[in-house]
Amino acid sequence: MFKVYKQSLSGIFSKYSTGIFQSYKQSFSGLSREVWLIALMTLINRTGTMVLPFLSLYTVTSLGFSLTQVGSLMMFFGLGSFIGSWIGGRLTDRIGFYNIIFCSLLLTGVAFFFLLYIKTFEAMCAGIFLTMCIADTFRPAMFVALKSYSKPENKTRSLTLIRLAINLGFTLGPALGGLIIASIGFPGLFWIDAFTCVAAAILFVMTLKNRANFKPKKEDIIKDKLNKRTVFNDKIYWIFLICVFIIGVLFLQLFSVFPIYWADVFELNELQIGLFLSFNGFLVFLLEMPLVTNAEKTKYSEMQILFFSLILFAMAYFVLLLPDYLIFSVAFIVLLSFGEMYGFPFTNSFAMDRAPKGREGRYLAIYSMAFSMAHIIGPKTGMYLIDNYGYKYNWFAMGTLGLIGVTLTLWLLKELKKEKQLKEKTNA
């Protein structure tokens, strides 16, 4: 009897393991060499970006900034990201993505090095603003690079691979960051950040310099001028951007508010906080690619998946209204991670599909700027609510914001249906 039971369990485990392996194999097949190289470059860069999760903690504990000042600092972080994304998108449409990516990575490394020597609040705000202006010219350029290198049917999976690299980097980065702080202090983070940005820039020019210098075609520029739909008069795209902004506000609390929350309420040290943050990256690294591949096979549209994603984000914050036990923080990370896995790849994909020929840079720049605006408003709002009303008030406000996002996606689905019907009538 026991032997039969054992063989049955062994068979189930073997079948389950084979299914997972086949799912991963299918998820990664067919992607171009260039996409894999961009993913490797992104992994190196993001593993080193370990200053960011600890920036709020660093400025409070080492520089003596108040929570209100930290919120203002994060606002400058987002403002720099906002402007940098727009500049990057405009330059990408004009001169191509290659030089933008290289210069962004190289100069960001230099900027991180100098941030270490800034000690005053005003200078740190200026330094963070300038660093993010340089760093986030990279984002729209990278999205356009992916579109150039990916087959249309592989677009969402290519984006997901890049996110996989980002999340693996974020899985390793905070854990390494906590270890570095515990052993040699905060300065080590800035040095490693600078080194990895420069290393990613060198890898980029060494591996992609022969094929990467694509520029917009002349006929695409002509079509751009004739096309009446622009990013500024595209109503559907702006509703979509509000949803993206809401997701950004909810997600970015993880890296601004939560390190302080865990240190304050649960008295976790930097290494423990780093491991908590790494748990999010680990879940996304492990599950996102198969989830996206399976979601693409379903009948659900990108916006229906976004609707489900926002429900998960809202639920994540409402869980935190329960008593302050660490297990509910774990539940929060799990729900947030699944919301992220379903939300981010398909919003990326929708933005790329929505962009007319010759305007990809601008559309994807505005998409990046929605996240940048979340950087400006989200941490400042969260810090203000916590400082004046407490953590629970902030969790309730964020959960309610998630429900507003759910309502907006329903409106968006309605508008997309109207647009489809109008196109069908026009083409009939």
Summary of the structure (lengths in Angstrom):
residues: 428
radius of gyration: 21.8
end to end distance: 67.6
largest distance: 75.6
contacts: 1571
relative contact order: 0.15
helix: 85%
strand: 0%
